Protein backbone atom coordinates (compact mmCIF):
# COMPACT_ATOMS: atom_id res chain seq x y z
CA UNK A 1 0.00 0.00 0.00
CA UNK A 2 2.71 2.45 1.00
CA UNK A 3 4.68 1.56 -2.13
CA UNK A 4 1.71 2.29 -4.43
CA UNK A 5 1.03 5.63 -2.71
CA UNK A 6 4.70 6.56 -3.12
CA UNK A 7 4.57 5.60 -6.80
CA UNK A 8 1.51 7.76 -7.38
CA UNK A 9 3.16 10.75 -5.65
CA UNK A 10 6.29 10.37 -7.79
CA UNK A 11 4.17 10.21 -10.96
CA UNK A 12 2.25 13.33 -9.93
CA UNK A 13 5.46 15.24 -9.14
CA UNK A 14 7.10 14.27 -12.41
CA UNK A 15 4.03 15.11 -14.49
CA UNK A 16 3.62 18.41 -12.65
CA UNK A 17 7.21 19.37 -13.46
CA UNK A 18 6.83 18.73 -17.17
CA UNK A 19 4.27 21.47 -17.90
CA UNK A 20 5.42 24.15 -20.31
CA UNK A 21 5.04 27.80 -19.57
CA UNK A 22 2.42 29.83 -21.31
CA UNK A 23 4.00 32.63 -23.27
CA UNK A 24 2.06 34.93 -25.54
CA UNK A 25 4.68 35.61 -28.17
CA UNK A 26 4.67 34.06 -31.65
CA UNK A 27 6.72 30.94 -30.94
CA UNK A 28 6.02 29.45 -34.38
CA UNK A 29 7.40 32.54 -36.14
CA UNK A 30 10.54 32.38 -34.01
CA UNK A 31 11.02 28.68 -34.76
CA UNK A 32 10.43 29.13 -38.49
CA UNK A 33 13.03 31.91 -38.71
CA UNK A 34 16.10 29.66 -38.65
CA UNK A 35 19.34 31.66 -38.46
CA UNK A 36 17.22 34.84 -38.39
CA UNK A 37 17.07 34.97 -42.19
CA UNK A 38 13.44 36.17 -42.29
CA UNK A 39 14.23 38.92 -39.74
CA UNK A 40 11.25 37.96 -37.56
CA UNK A 41 13.47 37.27 -34.56
CA UNK A 42 14.69 40.87 -34.50
CA UNK A 43 11.12 41.86 -33.63
CA UNK A 44 10.41 38.94 -31.25
CA UNK A 45 13.52 38.76 -29.07
CA UNK A 46 12.51 41.62 -26.76
CA UNK A 47 9.32 39.75 -25.92
CA UNK A 48 11.35 36.69 -24.97
CA UNK A 49 13.51 38.78 -22.67
CA UNK A 50 10.27 40.07 -21.11
CA UNK A 51 9.43 36.46 -20.18
CA UNK A 52 12.82 35.86 -18.62
CA UNK A 53 11.42 35.03 -15.17
CA UNK A 54 9.09 32.42 -16.66
CA UNK A 55 11.89 30.92 -18.77
CA UNK A 56 14.33 30.52 -15.89
CA UNK A 57 14.22 27.05 -14.38
CA UNK A 58 12.94 25.32 -17.53
CA UNK A 59 14.65 22.24 -18.92
CA UNK A 60 16.41 22.23 -22.27
CA UNK A 61 13.53 20.18 -23.75
CA UNK A 62 11.03 22.81 -22.62
CA UNK A 63 13.16 25.57 -24.14
CA UNK A 64 13.32 23.65 -27.42
CA UNK A 65 9.51 23.34 -27.42
CA UNK A 66 9.23 27.11 -27.02
CA UNK A 67 12.15 28.42 -29.11
CA UNK A 68 12.98 25.46 -31.34
CA UNK A 69 16.34 23.80 -31.79
CA UNK A 70 19.21 26.22 -31.20
CA UNK A 71 21.54 27.01 -34.07
CA UNK A 72 24.48 26.39 -31.77
CA UNK A 73 25.20 24.50 -28.55
CA UNK A 74 28.22 25.35 -26.43
CA UNK A 75 29.55 23.41 -23.49
CA UNK A 76 31.18 25.52 -20.81
CA UNK A 77 33.00 24.89 -17.57
CA UNK A 78 31.33 23.10 -14.67
CA UNK A 79 28.98 21.20 -17.02
CA UNK A 80 27.10 24.32 -18.05
CA UNK A 81 25.57 24.44 -21.51
CA UNK A 82 24.48 27.32 -23.73
CA UNK A 83 21.80 27.32 -26.41
CA UNK A 84 22.55 30.05 -28.94
CA UNK A 85 19.94 31.43 -31.35
CA UNK A 86 20.63 33.93 -34.13
CA UNK A 87 18.48 37.02 -33.74
CA UNK A 88 19.88 38.97 -36.66
CA UNK A 89 20.45 37.19 -39.97
CA UNK A 90 23.47 34.88 -40.02
CA UNK A 91 26.07 34.63 -42.76
CA UNK A 92 24.25 31.47 -43.92
CA UNK A 93 21.34 33.58 -45.15
CA UNK A 94 20.98 34.25 -48.87
CA UNK A 95 21.73 37.99 -48.48
CA UNK A 96 24.14 40.21 -46.59
CA UNK A 97 22.81 41.79 -43.41
CA UNK A 98 24.47 45.11 -42.57
CA UNK A 99 23.21 45.51 -39.01
CA UNK A 100 24.75 44.39 -35.72
CA UNK A 101 24.99 40.63 -35.17
CA UNK A 102 22.77 39.70 -32.21
CA UNK A 103 22.35 36.36 -30.47
CA UNK A 104 19.99 35.03 -27.79
CA UNK A 105 21.78 32.90 -25.21
CA UNK A 106 20.10 30.51 -22.80
CA UNK A 107 22.50 29.20 -20.15
CA UNK A 108 21.77 25.89 -18.42
CA UNK A 109 23.30 24.83 -15.14
CA UNK A 110 24.85 21.43 -14.44
CA UNK A 111 21.45 19.83 -13.71
CA UNK A 112 20.00 21.02 -17.04
CA UNK A 113 17.79 23.92 -15.90
CA UNK A 114 17.89 27.32 -17.59
CA UNK A 115 19.67 29.77 -15.35
CA UNK A 116 20.14 32.85 -17.49
CA UNK A 117 18.73 34.38 -20.67
CA UNK A 118 20.59 37.25 -22.33
CA UNK A 119 21.24 38.96 -25.66
CA UNK A 120 24.72 39.68 -26.85
CA UNK A 121 26.62 40.55 -30.01
CA UNK A 122 28.89 37.99 -31.65
CA UNK A 123 29.41 35.03 -29.29
CA UNK A 124 32.51 35.43 -27.16
CA UNK A 125 32.62 33.46 -23.97
CA UNK A 126 35.50 35.61 -22.74
CA UNK A 127 32.88 38.32 -22.13
CA UNK A 128 30.94 35.94 -19.85
CA UNK A 129 34.00 34.53 -18.04
CA UNK A 130 32.53 35.35 -14.64
CA UNK A 131 29.72 32.82 -15.12
C-alpha distance (Angstrom), angle and dihedral (degrees) to the residues before:
residue distance angle dihedral
X1 . . .
X2 3.79 . .
X3 3.80 90.2 .
X4 3.83 92.8 53.7
X5 3.82 92.0 47.9
X6 3.81 89.6 50.4
X7 3.81 90.5 49.6
X8 3.79 91.8 51.5
X9 3.82 91.7 49.5
X10 3.81 91.4 50.6
X11 3.81 90.9 49.6
X12 3.80 91.2 49.6
X13 3.81 92.4 48.5
X14 3.78 93.3 48.3
X15 3.80 93.8 46.4
X16 3.80 90.8 46.6
X17 3.79 90.9 53.8
X18 3.79 94.1 52.3
X19 3.81 97.6 64.8
X20 3.78 115.3 117.9
X21 3.75 122.4 -131.0
X22 3.74 120.6 -105.8
X23 3.76 110.6 -119.9
X24 3.76 123.5 174.2
X25 3.77 100.0 -147.4
X26 3.81 124.1 104.9
X27 3.80 99.3 -90.5
X28 3.81 93.2 171.7
X29 3.82 92.0 55.9
X30 3.80 90.2 50.1
X31 3.81 92.0 49.4
X32 3.80 93.5 46.4
X33 3.82 92.0 52.2
X34 3.81 96.7 77.4
X35 3.81 112.1 -173.8
X36 3.82 88.1 1.0
X37 3.81 91.8 -86.3
X38 3.83 94.3 141.9
X39 3.84 90.7 49.4
X40 3.82 92.2 -130.3
X41 3.79 92.2 120.9
X42 3.80 91.6 61.3
X43 3.80 87.2 65.4
X44 3.83 96.8 39.6
X45 3.80 103.9 45.5
X46 3.81 95.5 79.9
X47 3.79 89.1 57.4
X48 3.80 90.2 53.5
X49 3.79 90.7 51.7
X50 3.82 87.1 51.3
X51 3.82 88.2 59.9
X52 3.79 92.9 49.8
X53 3.81 94.4 120.4
X54 3.80 91.3 52.7
X55 3.81 92.1 46.6
X56 3.80 95.2 51.4
X57 3.79 112.3 95.2
X58 3.81 95.6 25.3
X59 3.79 121.3 129.1
X60 3.78 122.4 -114.3
X61 3.83 89.7 -106.4
X62 3.80 90.6 55.2
X63 3.80 90.8 49.1
X64 3.80 90.1 50.7
X65 3.83 89.9 52.0
X66 3.80 89.7 53.4
X67 3.83 102.9 36.0
X68 3.80 102.7 18.6
X69 3.78 127.4 -126.7
X70 3.80 112.0 -28.0
X71 3.78 118.6 -116.9
X72 3.79 88.9 -132.1
X73 3.80 138.1 22.6
X74 3.78 121.0 -160.8
X75 3.77 127.2 -170.4
X76 3.77 114.9 -147.9
X77 3.77 136.5 -176.3
X78 3.80 121.5 -60.2
X79 3.82 91.9 26.8
X80 3.78 93.6 -67.5
X81 3.78 118.5 150.5
X82 3.80 132.5 -159.1
X83 3.79 128.1 -152.7
X84 3.80 109.5 -155.0
X85 3.81 123.3 -161.4
X86 3.80 125.1 -174.2
X87 3.79 110.9 -123.2
X88 3.79 97.5 177.0
X89 3.81 119.0 44.4
X90 3.80 114.5 -74.8
X91 3.78 126.5 -134.9
X92 3.83 87.1 -101.4
X93 3.80 90.1 70.8
X94 3.80 119.1 102.9
X95 3.83 93.1 -112.4
X96 3.78 138.4 42.7
X97 3.80 116.1 -99.0
X98 3.80 113.3 -151.7
X99 3.80 98.9 -167.3
X100 3.80 130.4 90.7
X101 3.80 116.2 -66.0
X102 3.82 108.4 -115.8
X103 3.79 129.7 -174.3
X104 3.80 134.4 -172.1
X105 3.80 112.4 -137.6
X106 3.79 125.4 -163.2
X107 3.80 112.4 -170.2
X108 3.81 119.7 -156.1
X109 3.78 124.2 -160.9
X110 3.81 125.1 -132.8
X111 3.83 92.6 -82.7
X112 3.82 92.4 53.4
X113 3.82 101.4 -104.5
X114 3.80 122.2 131.7
X115 3.77 109.2 -106.1
X116 3.78 104.6 170.6
X117 3.81 139.2 18.3
X118 3.80 119.4 -165.9
X119 3.80 143.9 152.5
X120 3.75 121.5 -129.0
X121 3.78 140.7 162.4
X122 3.79 120.6 -108.1
X123 3.82 109.6 -11.7
X124 3.77 112.2 -93.3
X125 3.75 116.6 157.8
X126 3.80 90.1 -164.8
X127 3.82 86.1 75.2
X128 3.82 90.1 57.0
X129 3.83 96.1 42.4
X130 3.79 91.9 126.5
X131 3.81 91.7 66.1
